[in-house]
Amino acid sequence: MSRSQRVAVITGASSGIGRATALRFADAGWSVVLASRRGPALTELAEECTARGGRATAVPTDVTVHAEVQALADAAVAAYGRIDVWVNNAAVSVFAPSSRCRSTTSGGCSMSTSSATSTAPAQLSRS
Ligand SMILES: NC(=O)c1ccc[n+]([C@@H]2O[C@H](COP(=O)([O-])OP(=O)(O)OC[C@H]3O[C@@H](n4cnc5c(N)ncnc54)[C@H](OP(=O)(O)O)[C@@H]3O)[C@@H](O)[C@H]2O)c1
């Protein structure tokens, strides 16, 4: 299978580590599905990924909303037929005493669980 057929979903793609990760996948010839809340930033990134030779789809998504994560997984499969890698990057860095981080940490766990359950069917369908 050529790399151009491989598909990566990247959450938190509109800035920072997620954006850089998306560009690295595009440079390597992967198709990328870009997710975060800010649609215009995703569209601009999709254009940059495409200019580098990859295929890209922007899917505005709030990863705290399970239905939106499910829609992201569905959009990836609809566009490219498969999901090979899911990068659970969307979140925020928190620098505070652990007693004050509990709700944020729980949110992060919830995001990861939501993403995993949404992508499992797409992954399993290939095995
Ligand atoms: N930078 C570091 O030194 C460092 C170190 C250790 C760990 N990390 C972790 O690496 C990850 C990325 O860090 P970063 O520095 O690249 O952060 P960043 O530049 O602030 O990017 C965060 C990304 O997450 C997205 N995001 C936030 N909440 C979201 C939500 N509810 N739904 C969808 N997307 C959401 C943001 O996009 P929108 O605003 O468009 O939604 C943005 O694209 C974070 O999990 C962070 O905790 C970073």
Ligand as a Chemical Component Dictionary entry (heavy atoms), coordinates in Angstrom:
data_LIG
# 
_chem_comp.id                   LIG 
_chem_comp.type                 NON-POLYMER 
_chem_comp.pdbx_formal_charge   0 
_chem_comp.three_letter_code    LIG 
# 
loop_
_chem_comp_atom.comp_id 
_chem_comp_atom.atom_id 
_chem_comp_atom.alt_atom_id 
_chem_comp_atom.type_symbol 
_chem_comp_atom.charge 
_chem_comp_atom.model_Cartn_x 
_chem_comp_atom.model_Cartn_y 
_chem_comp_atom.model_Cartn_z 
_chem_comp_atom.pdbx_ordinal 
LIG N1  N1  N 0  3.587   22.436 24.001 1  
LIG C1  C1  C 0  4.142   21.684 24.939 2  
LIG O1  O1  O 0  5.273   21.942 25.421 3  
LIG C2  C2  C 0  3.436   20.467 25.466 4  
LIG C3  C3  C 0  4.066   19.636 26.380 5  
LIG C4  C4  C 0  3.428   18.489 26.843 6  
LIG C5  C5  C 0  2.157   18.170 26.384 7  
LIG N2  N2  N 1  1.551   18.998 25.480 8  
LIG C6  C6  C 0  0.221   18.616 25.031 9  
LIG O2  O2  O 0  0.197   18.558 23.607 10 
LIG C7  C7  C 0  -1.081  18.970 23.150 11 
LIG C8  C8  C 0  -0.944  20.133 22.158 12 
LIG O3  O3  O 0  -0.175  21.158 22.749 13 
LIG P1  P1  P 0  0.133   22.497 21.943 14 
LIG O4  O4  O 0  1.208   23.205 22.676 15 
LIG O5  O5  O -1 0.320   22.200 20.503 16 
LIG O6  O6  O 0  -1.243  23.288 22.191 17 
LIG P2  P2  P 0  -1.977  24.436 21.345 18 
LIG O7  O7  O 0  -1.063  25.101 20.386 19 
LIG O8  O8  O 0  -2.700  25.269 22.355 20 
LIG O9  O9  O 0  -3.031  23.612 20.498 21 
LIG C9  C9  C 0  -4.114  23.003 21.123 22 
LIG C10 C10 C 0  -5.004  22.481 20.006 23 
LIG O10 O10 O 0  -6.092  21.812 20.595 24 
LIG C11 C11 C 0  -7.294  22.293 19.996 25 
LIG N3  N3  N 0  -8.376  22.125 20.942 26 
LIG C12 C12 C 0  -8.461  22.591 22.214 27 
LIG N4  N4  N 0  -9.615  22.232 22.764 28 
LIG C13 C13 C 0  -10.288 21.529 21.812 29 
LIG C14 C14 C 0  -11.559 20.906 21.773 30 
LIG N5  N5  N 0  -12.393 20.931 22.819 31 
LIG N6  N6  N 0  -11.939 20.280 20.637 32 
LIG C15 C15 C 0  -11.112 20.257 19.579 33 
LIG N7  N7  N 0  -9.897  20.818 19.547 34 
LIG C16 C16 C 0  -9.490  21.464 20.667 35 
LIG C17 C17 C 0  -7.001  23.737 19.596 36 
LIG O11 O11 O 0  -7.766  24.141 18.484 37 
LIG P3  P3  P 0  -9.143  24.997 18.528 38 
LIG O12 O12 O 0  -8.940  26.121 19.480 39 
LIG O13 O13 O 0  -9.320  25.400 17.096 40 
LIG O14 O14 O 0  -10.206 24.026 18.969 41 
LIG C18 C18 C 0  -5.543  23.607 19.131 42 
LIG O15 O15 O 0  -5.498  23.204 17.779 43 
LIG C19 C19 C 0  -1.892  19.329 24.380 44 
LIG O16 O16 O 0  -2.626  18.188 24.746 45 
LIG C20 C20 C 0  -0.837  19.618 25.418 46 
LIG O17 O17 O 0  -1.329  19.400 26.712 47 
LIG C21 C21 C 0  2.166   20.119 25.018 48 
# 
loop_
_chem_comp_bond.comp_id 
_chem_comp_bond.atom_id_1 
_chem_comp_bond.atom_id_2 
_chem_comp_bond.value_order 
_chem_comp_bond.pdbx_ordinal 
LIG N1  C1  SING 1  
LIG C1  O1  DOUB 2  
LIG C1  C2  SING 3  
LIG C2  C3  SING 4  
LIG C2  C21 DOUB 5  
LIG C3  C4  DOUB 6  
LIG C4  C5  SING 7  
LIG C5  N2  DOUB 8  
LIG N2  C6  SING 9  
LIG N2  C21 SING 10 
LIG C6  O2  SING 11 
LIG C6  C20 SING 12 
LIG O2  C7  SING 13 
LIG C7  C8  SING 14 
LIG C7  C19 SING 15 
LIG C8  O3  SING 16 
LIG O3  P1  SING 17 
LIG P1  O4  DOUB 18 
LIG P1  O5  SING 19 
LIG P1  O6  SING 20 
LIG O6  P2  SING 21 
LIG P2  O7  DOUB 22 
LIG P2  O8  SING 23 
LIG P2  O9  SING 24 
LIG O9  C9  SING 25 
LIG C9  C10 SING 26 
LIG C10 O10 SING 27 
LIG C10 C18 SING 28 
LIG O10 C11 SING 29 
LIG C11 N3  SING 30 
LIG C11 C17 SING 31 
LIG N3  C12 SING 32 
LIG N3  C16 SING 33 
LIG C12 N4  DOUB 34 
LIG N4  C13 SING 35 
LIG C13 C14 SING 36 
LIG C13 C16 DOUB 37 
LIG C14 N5  SING 38 
LIG C14 N6  DOUB 39 
LIG N6  C15 SING 40 
LIG C15 N7  DOUB 41 
LIG N7  C16 SING 42 
LIG C17 O11 SING 43 
LIG C17 C18 SING 44 
LIG O11 P3  SING 45 
LIG P3  O12 DOUB 46 
LIG P3  O13 SING 47 
LIG P3  O14 SING 48 
LIG C18 O15 SING 49 
LIG C19 O16 SING 50 
LIG C19 C20 SING 51 
LIG C20 O17 SING 52 
# 
